[in-house]
Amino acid sequence: MEIKPDTSRVLMSDVLKGTIPELEDEIAKDPISGKHVIAIAHRVVAGKADGLVGILRGVLFGKDPEIAFRIELNDAMDIVDAPQLHFNGFEFHHGERIIKMPGPFLVEAARIDDISAQDQMCTLSLHLKRPAR
C-alpha cells in the first residue's frame, strides 16, 4: 500500500491559524490598522529628510499646532537633540482615511511623557510653529 500526500490542501497548526495568510494571495491584516490613528511625521534634520511613524495621542490644528504621538524613546531623544530640525508636514491615517497637515513647521517646544522602561516607548508632544516668511 502506498500513501500519497494530498498537495491540494495546506495543513496548518491551530497555533498559526489567523496569524499568517492561509493562501499565497491572501493579504495579512495589520493588527493595529483601524484601531489607532497612525501619525507619520515628515522630518528634516540638517537637510536630510526621513519619516517617523507613531500612534497619535492627540493633535491641535490651528496657527500653532500641537501633536502628541507614541514613538520609540530613542527617536524622541533624537528629535529633542536634533540641530536644524523641522517638519515638512504630518499625515494621520485611520483605516482608509488620511488627513494631511502640510508644513513646514519648526519645533517651538517638545515634551517627552509616559516613558515605558519595558518597551522603550514614550509619548512625544510637539508645540509647532510655522517659520516666518
N, CA, C and O of each residue as an XYZ file, in Angstrom:
532
protein
N       0.849     -1.173      0.000
C       0.000      0.000      0.000
C       0.898      1.241      0.000
O       1.869      1.320      0.753
N       0.560      2.191     -0.845
C       1.355      3.403     -0.981
C       0.532      4.591     -0.483
O      -0.640      4.731     -0.830
N       1.159      5.450      0.341
C       0.495      6.657      0.841
C       0.946      7.830     -0.017
O       2.140      8.095     -0.159
N      -0.025      8.520     -0.579
C       0.285      9.677     -1.414
C      -0.190     10.941     -0.695
O      -1.315     10.997     -0.198
N       0.683     11.955     -0.645
C       0.275     13.206      0.004
C      -0.745     13.964     -0.829
O      -0.711     13.931     -2.059
N      -1.653     14.646     -0.142
C      -2.650     15.473     -0.810
C      -2.086     16.891     -0.887
O      -2.206     17.657      0.069
N      -1.477     17.242     -2.011
C      -0.837     18.547     -2.155
C      -1.823     19.663     -2.489
O      -1.419     20.818     -2.623
N      -3.090     19.343     -2.624
C      -4.079     20.376     -2.921
C      -4.521     21.115     -1.654
O      -5.192     22.143     -1.748
N      -4.164     20.620     -0.499
C      -4.530     21.250      0.773
C      -3.278     21.616      1.552
O      -2.265     20.920      1.488
N      -3.361     22.700      2.276
C      -2.264     23.118      3.139
C      -2.711     22.891      4.570
O      -3.753     23.392      4.992
N      -1.932     22.146      5.301
C      -2.248     21.904      6.706
C      -1.534     22.947      7.552
O      -0.392     23.316      7.278
N      -2.228     23.417      8.590
C      -1.656     24.434      9.457
C      -2.060     24.131     10.888
O      -3.191     23.727     11.156
N      -1.131     24.327     11.793
C      -1.440     24.074     13.193
C      -2.427     25.114     13.702
O      -2.522     26.207     13.145
N      -3.162     24.779     14.759
C      -4.117     25.715     15.344
C      -3.432     26.956     15.878
O      -4.042     28.025     15.912
N      -2.185     26.844     16.293
C      -1.444     27.981     16.832
C      -1.198     29.033     15.752
O      -1.238     30.231     16.033
N      -0.944     28.595     14.526
C      -0.641     29.530     13.440
C      -1.865     30.078     12.736
O      -1.776     31.115     12.078
N      -3.003     29.417     12.853
C      -4.204     29.875     12.156
C      -4.574     31.287     12.604
O      -4.622     31.593     13.795
N      -4.834     32.134     11.614
C      -5.218     33.504     11.893
C      -4.054     34.469     12.024
O      -4.262     35.682     12.055
N      -2.838     33.959     12.102
C      -1.684     34.842     12.244
C      -0.903     35.000     10.959
O      -0.157     35.968     10.806
N      -1.055     34.078     10.040
C      -0.390     34.177      8.745
C      -1.412     33.870      7.661
O      -2.390     33.166      7.910
N      -1.189     34.395      6.456
C      -2.149     34.118      5.387
C      -2.206     32.624      5.071
O      -1.183     31.941      5.033
N      -3.427     32.134      4.846
C      -3.583     30.721      4.517
C      -3.236     30.447      3.071
O      -2.778     29.353      2.741
N      -3.447     31.419      2.206
C      -3.138     31.267      0.792
C      -2.112     32.317      0.401
O      -2.015     33.373      1.026
N      -1.360     32.019     -0.623
C      -0.322     32.943     -1.052
C      -0.875     34.298     -1.448
O      -0.219     35.314     -1.221
N      -2.064     34.344     -2.034
C      -2.610     35.613     -2.487
C      -3.466     36.312     -1.428
O      -3.983     37.399     -1.685
N      -3.624     35.724     -0.265
C      -4.393     36.345      0.802
C      -3.512     37.364      1.514
O      -2.349     37.086      1.804
N      -4.057     38.531      1.793
C      -3.295     39.598      2.430
C      -3.461     39.504      3.937
O      -4.577     39.401      4.445
N      -2.331     39.540      4.655
C      -2.371     39.522      6.118
C      -2.891     40.863      6.619
O      -2.516     41.907      6.084
N      -3.744     40.853      7.630
C      -4.286     42.077      8.183
C      -3.318     42.662      9.191
O      -2.736     41.951     10.009
N      -3.157     43.986      9.114
C      -2.317     44.703     10.059
C      -3.040     44.720     11.404
O      -4.194     45.143     11.468
N      -2.384     44.265     12.494
C      -3.074     44.171     13.778
C      -3.490     45.518     14.359
O      -4.415     45.559     15.171
N      -2.837     46.638     13.975
C      -3.245     47.933     14.526
C      -4.053     48.766     13.537
O      -4.529     49.848     13.882
N      -4.211     48.275     12.324
C      -4.961     49.019     11.317
C      -6.413     49.160     11.743
O      -7.067     48.175     12.086
N      -6.917     50.391     11.719
C      -8.305     50.645     12.061
C      -8.550     50.816     13.548
O      -9.610     51.303     13.941
N      -7.604     50.430     14.381
C      -7.771     50.566     15.827
C      -7.165     51.858     16.346
O      -7.642     52.419     17.333
N      -6.121     52.332     15.689
C      -5.416     53.530     16.111
C      -5.311     54.488     14.942
O      -5.486     54.113     13.783
N      -5.020     55.737     15.278
C      -4.684     56.707     14.251
C      -3.158     56.722     14.175
O      -2.476     56.979     15.168
N      -2.640     56.444     12.992
C      -1.196     56.396     12.781
C      -0.735     57.780     12.338
O      -1.281     58.354     11.396
N       0.278     58.310     13.028
C       0.859     59.602     12.682
C       2.160     59.370     11.924
O       3.026     58.615     12.366
N       2.281     60.024     10.788
C       3.511     59.969     10.010
C       4.070     61.384      9.958
O       3.423     62.304      9.456
N       5.279     61.544     10.483
C       5.936     62.844     10.501
C       7.010     62.868      9.421
O       7.845     61.967      9.343
N       6.982     63.898      8.597
C       7.995     64.079      7.555
C       9.031     65.053      8.106
O       8.901     66.268      7.955
N      10.067     64.499      8.749
C      11.048     65.355      9.422
C      12.275     65.578      8.551
O      12.621     64.763      7.696
N      12.918     66.713      8.802
C      14.148     67.076      8.118
C      15.142     67.520      9.184
O      14.888     68.461      9.935
N      16.281     66.825      9.238
C      17.336     67.160     10.199
C      18.591     67.488      9.400
O      19.113     66.647      8.667
N      19.067     68.722      9.551
C      20.270     69.183      8.854
C      20.212     68.878      7.353
O      21.206     68.463      6.757
N      19.035     69.089      6.750
C      18.874     68.890      5.315
C      18.553     67.480      4.880
O      18.265     67.259      3.704
N      18.590     66.514      5.787
C      18.300     65.118      5.441
C      16.858     64.780      5.852
O      16.497     64.877      7.025
N      16.044     64.384      4.867
C      14.636     64.081      5.121
C      14.436     62.592      5.374
O      15.070     61.749      4.740
N      13.546     62.285      6.309
C      13.117     60.906      6.543
C      11.750     60.930      7.212
O      11.214     61.997      7.510
N      11.201     59.770      7.441
C       9.884     59.661      8.041
C       9.956     59.090      9.439
O      10.905     58.395      9.800
N       8.950     59.391     10.205
C       8.835     58.889     11.566
C       7.379     58.484     11.763
O       6.472     59.268     11.481
N       7.153     57.273     12.243
C       5.799     56.748     12.389
C       5.511     56.471     13.859
O       6.341     55.906     14.570
N       4.331     56.874     14.301
C       3.914     56.630     15.678
C       2.406     56.530     15.760
O       1.708     56.645     14.752
N       1.909     56.317     16.960
C       0.470     56.236     17.203
C       0.022     57.561     17.803
O       0.523     57.989     18.843
N      -0.930     58.205     17.133
C      -1.388     59.522     17.543
C      -2.070     59.463     18.903
O      -2.914     58.601     19.150
N      -1.694     60.390     19.785
C      -2.338     60.538     21.097
C      -3.226     61.763     21.129
O      -4.223     61.797     21.851
N      -2.862     62.784     20.339
C      -3.671     63.997     20.285
C      -3.079     64.974     19.300
O      -1.880     64.952     19.020
N      -3.945     65.841     18.770
C      -3.482     66.847     17.819
C      -4.349     68.091     17.968
O      -5.565     68.000     18.142
N      -3.709     69.247     17.898
C      -4.398     70.527     17.900
C      -4.087     71.190     16.574
O      -2.936     71.518     16.287
N      -5.131     71.388     15.756
C      -4.962     72.057     14.473
C      -5.121     73.556     14.711
O      -5.917     73.976     15.551
N      -4.383     74.340     13.988
C      -4.511     75.789     14.115
C      -3.239     76.475     13.681
O      -2.374     75.871     13.048
N      -3.133     77.761     14.033
C      -1.978     78.556     13.635
C      -0.684     77.965     14.189
O       0.291     77.819     13.453
N      -0.664     77.631     15.450
C       0.490     76.995     16.100
C       0.060     75.609     16.574
O      -0.325     75.446     17.732
N       0.120     74.607     15.690
C      -0.403     73.283     16.035
C       0.424     72.570     17.103
O       1.587     72.888     17.351
N      -0.223     71.607     17.712
C       0.429     70.720     18.674
C       0.095     69.293     18.280
O      -1.008     69.007     17.813
N       1.049     68.406     18.471
C       0.836     66.999     18.159
C       1.503     66.159     19.237
O       2.599     66.478     19.697
N       0.839     65.095     19.632
C       1.407     64.140     20.588
C       1.238     62.751     19.993
O       0.139     62.368     19.593
N       2.335     61.996     19.937
C       2.249     60.644     19.412
C       3.223     59.731     20.126
O       4.247     60.165     20.653
N       2.876     58.458     20.130
C       3.640     57.410     20.812
C       4.695     56.898     19.843
O       4.375     56.407     18.761
N       5.973     57.020     20.249
C       7.081     56.573     19.412
C       8.138     55.925     20.298
O       8.008     55.912     21.522
N       9.169     55.395     19.683
C      10.275     54.816     20.428
C      11.044     55.926     21.128
O      11.220     57.017     20.586
N      11.500     55.633     22.340
C      12.207     56.615     23.152
C      13.446     57.159     22.446
O      13.718     58.357     22.520
N      14.193     56.307     21.768
C      15.390     56.773     21.055
C      15.038     57.802     19.984
O      15.757     58.787     19.814
N      13.942     57.586     19.263
C      13.516     58.552     18.247
C      13.137     59.883     18.889
O      13.463     60.942     18.355
N      12.454     59.838     20.026
C      12.072     61.068     20.720
C      13.307     61.828     21.196
O      13.376     63.051     21.069
N      14.273     61.108     21.739
C      15.510     61.746     22.198
C      16.255     62.377     21.022
O      16.825     63.460     21.156
N      16.251     61.700     19.870
C      16.904     62.250     18.676
C      16.238     63.550     18.237
O      16.924     64.491     17.835
N      14.916     63.611     18.310
C      14.193     64.816     17.914
C      14.504     65.968     18.855
O      14.743     67.089     18.407
N      14.501     65.703     20.143
C      14.773     66.753     21.126
C      16.197     67.286     20.970
O      16.447     68.468     21.204
N      17.120     66.424     20.578
C      18.527     66.783     20.493
C      18.974     67.216     19.092
O      20.133     67.587     18.906
N      18.080     67.174     18.114
C      18.465     67.398     16.714
C      18.730     68.873     16.410
O      17.935     69.743     16.764
N      19.861     69.140     15.748
C      20.109     70.506     15.280
C      19.389     70.737     13.947
O      19.242     69.808     13.153
N      18.953     71.935     13.710
C      18.320     72.312     12.438
C      17.172     71.371     12.064
O      17.094     70.886     10.935
N      16.287     71.123     13.026
C      15.148     70.226     12.807
C      13.927     71.022     12.363
O      13.621     72.076     12.922
N      13.246     70.513     11.368
C      11.914     70.995     11.034
C      11.113     69.838     10.425
O      11.671     68.804     10.058
N       9.825     70.033     10.329
C       8.937     69.025      9.751
C       8.291     69.587      8.497
O       7.783     70.709      8.507
N       8.307     68.818      7.422
C       7.657     69.232      6.176
C       6.161     68.974      6.215
O       5.435     69.404      5.318
N       5.692     68.281      7.239
C       4.268     68.025      7.381
C       4.004     66.737      8.132
O       4.924     66.002      8.491
N       2.724     66.481      8.362
C       2.280     65.290      9.068
C       1.104     64.695      8.312
O       0.374     65.398      7.614
N       0.936     63.392      8.464
C      -0.236     62.694      7.941
C      -0.810     61.855      9.071
O      -0.074     61.280      9.872
N      -2.133     61.794      9.123
C      -2.822     60.993     10.128
C      -3.686     59.971      9.395
O      -4.580     60.338      8.633
N      -3.418     58.699      9.628
C      -4.094     57.604      8.929
C      -4.981     56.829      9.901
O      -4.536     56.408     10.969
N      -6.224     56.652      9.517
C      -7.146     55.801     10.273
C      -7.910     54.973      9.253
O      -8.840     55.459      8.610
N      -7.505     53.720      9.116
C      -8.091     52.883      8.074
C      -7.753     53.470      6.718
O      -6.582     53.692      6.409
N      -8.766     53.721      5.909
C      -8.563     54.287      4.573
C      -8.534     55.816      4.579
O      -8.195     56.436      3.570
N      -8.884     56.417      5.703
C      -8.958     57.879      5.788
C      -7.599     58.471      6.120
O      -6.898     57.981      7.005
N      -7.229     59.539      5.398
C      -5.955     60.218      5.610
C      -6.212     61.717      5.715
O      -6.857     62.309      4.849
N      -5.699     62.323      6.789
C      -5.756     63.771      6.957
C      -4.325     64.277      6.903
O      -3.453     63.786      7.619
N      -4.091     65.271      6.040
C      -2.746     65.829      5.893
C      -2.672     67.186      6.580
O      -3.608     67.983      6.530
N      -1.537     67.425      7.221
C      -1.247     68.703      7.852
C       0.074     69.188      7.246
O       1.149     68.903      7.776
N      -0.016     69.926      6.125
C       1.203     70.325      5.426
C       2.007     71.353      6.199
O       1.444     72.210      6.881
N       3.322     71.265      6.091
C       4.245     72.160      6.758
C       4.722     73.239      5.818
O       4.043     73.555      4.841
N       5.847     73.793      6.088
C       6.824     73.365      7.093
C       6.476     73.873      8.489
O       5.741     74.846      8.661
N       7.041     73.166      9.493
C       6.879     73.527     10.894
C       8.232     73.497     11.586
O       9.063     72.628     11.322
N       8.437     74.451     12.468
C       9.578     74.440     13.381
C       9.078     73.971     14.737
O       7.896     74.116     15.048
N       9.966     73.411     15.545
C       9.589     72.953     16.888
C       9.808     74.101     17.865
O      10.939     74.534     18.085
N       8.725     74.587     18.445
C       8.779     75.648     19.451
C       9.132     75.053     20.811
O       9.932     75.620     21.556
N       8.524     73.896     21.131
C       8.787     73.220     22.404
C       8.481     71.731     22.226
O       7.666     71.346     21.388
N       9.151     70.904     23.030
C       8.950     69.449     22.980
C       8.869     68.900     24.389
O       9.522     69.400     25.305
N       8.059     67.863     24.552
C       7.918     67.201     25.854
C       7.901     65.696     25.644
O       7.258     65.196     24.720
N       8.606     64.983     26.499
C       8.590     63.519     26.488
C       7.884     63.064     27.764
O       8.313     63.395     28.869
N       6.799     62.304     27.607
C       5.987     61.809     28.727
C       5.778     60.314     28.602
O       6.142     59.698     27.600
N       5.188     59.744     29.637
C       4.735     58.348     29.619
C       5.824     57.391     29.132
O       5.587     56.558     28.257
N       7.009     57.520     29.706
C       8.132     56.672     29.303
C       7.922     55.270     29.860
O       7.686     55.092     31.055
N       8.012     54.285     28.985
C       7.885     52.885     29.383
C       9.260     52.222     29.316
O       9.826     52.050     28.237
N       9.778     51.860     30.463
C      11.082     51.191     30.506
C      11.008     49.810     29.866
O      11.990     49.328     29.302
N       9.855     49.182     29.954
C       9.701     47.822     29.445
C       9.832     47.757     27.925
O      10.584     46.932     27.407
N       9.103     48.622     27.200
C       9.150     48.546     25.725
C       9.878     49.718     25.080
O       9.914     49.828     23.855
N      10.466     50.607     25.909
C      11.248     51.746     25.418
C      10.430     52.655     24.495
O      10.935     53.158     23.492
N       9.152     52.856     24.856
C       8.268     53.750     24.118
C       7.960     54.960     24.990
O       8.114     54.908     26.210
N       7.526     56.043     24.365
C       7.149     57.240     25.101
C       6.148     58.028     24.269
O       5.908     57.713     23.104
N       5.569     59.052     24.878
C       4.717     59.977     24.161
C       5.505     61.255     23.948
O       5.954     61.883     24.908
N       5.674     61.641     22.687
C       6.365     62.876     22.331
C       5.314     63.908     21.962
O       4.494     63.689     21.071
N       5.350     65.042     22.663
C       4.437     66.145     22.373
C       5.244     67.292     21.786
O       6.275     67.679     22.336
N       4.774     67.834     20.667
C       5.476     68.909     19.992
C       4.567     70.117     19.846
O       3.443     70.004     19.356
N       5.061     71.277     20.275
C       4.388     72.539     20.010
C       5.095     73.122     18.794
O       6.289     73.420     18.842
N       4.351     73.283     17.705
C       4.953     73.656     16.433
C       4.602     75.091     16.058
O       3.619     75.652     16.542
N       5.411     75.667     15.200
C       5.085     76.986     14.634
C       5.567     77.014     13.196
O       6.511     76.320     12.820
N       4.904     77.824     12.416
C       5.302     77.994     11.022
C       6.441     79.009     10.964
O       6.412     80.017     11.671
N       7.436     78.749     10.132
C       8.556     79.705     10.033
C       8.105     81.032      9.437
O       7.175     81.081      8.632
N       8.772     82.099      9.842
C       8.461     83.413      9.286
C       8.841     83.446      7.813
O       9.852     82.869      7.413
N       8.048     84.107      7.027
C       8.331     84.159      5.579
C       8.977     85.451      5.209
O       9.287     85.674      4.039
